[in-house]
């Protein structure tokens, strides 16, 4: 079986985009929306730091 979490946060976000969970482009709203790729990248970076 494959890994549950990838090492690179960008690949994690890319997979979420393909699945339709995250938008492909940020809409730049003042308070970031739930599907924001910028927020998803920040969360993925935190997750990788936490795992390491």
C-alpha positions as CSV (number, residue, x, y, z in Angstrom):
1,X,0.0,0.0,0.0
2,X,1.1,3.6,-0.6
3,X,1.8,6.3,2.0
4,X,-1.2,8.0,3.7
5,X,0.5,11.5,3.6
6,X,3.0,12.7,1.0
7,X,6.2,14.4,2.0
8,X,5.6,17.5,-0.2
9,X,2.7,19.8,0.8
10,X,2.3,20.9,-2.8
11,X,1.5,17.4,-4.0
12,X,-1.1,17.1,-1.2
13,X,-2.8,20.3,-2.4
14,X,-2.6,19.2,-6.0
15,X,-4.4,15.9,-5.2
16,X,-7.1,17.9,-3.3
17,X,-7.6,20.1,-6.4
18,X,-8.0,17.1,-8.7
19,X,-10.5,15.6,-6.3
20,X,-12.5,18.9,-6.3
21,X,-12.0,19.6,-2.6
22,X,-9.9,22.8,-3.3
23,X,-10.2,25.5,-5.9
24,X,-7.5,25.9,-8.6
25,X,-7.2,29.6,-8.0
26,X,-7.6,31.8,-5.0
27,X,-10.5,34.2,-5.2
28,X,-8.6,36.7,-2.9
29,X,-11.5,37.3,-0.6
30,X,-10.6,39.2,2.6
31,X,-11.4,36.2,4.8
32,X,-10.2,33.1,2.9
33,X,-13.0,30.7,1.8
34,X,-13.0,27.1,2.8
35,X,-11.9,25.9,-0.6
36,X,-8.9,28.3,-0.8
37,X,-5.7,26.7,-2.2
38,X,-3.6,29.1,-0.1
39,X,-5.2,27.9,3.1
40,X,-4.9,24.3,2.0
41,X,-1.2,24.8,1.4
42,X,-0.7,26.3,4.8
43,X,-2.6,23.4,6.5
44,X,-0.6,20.8,4.5
45,X,2.7,22.5,5.6
46,X,1.6,22.4,9.2
47,X,0.7,18.7,8.8
48,X,4.1,17.8,7.3
49,X,5.9,19.7,10.1
50,X,3.8,18.0,12.7
51,X,4.5,14.5,11.2
52,X,8.3,15.1,11.1
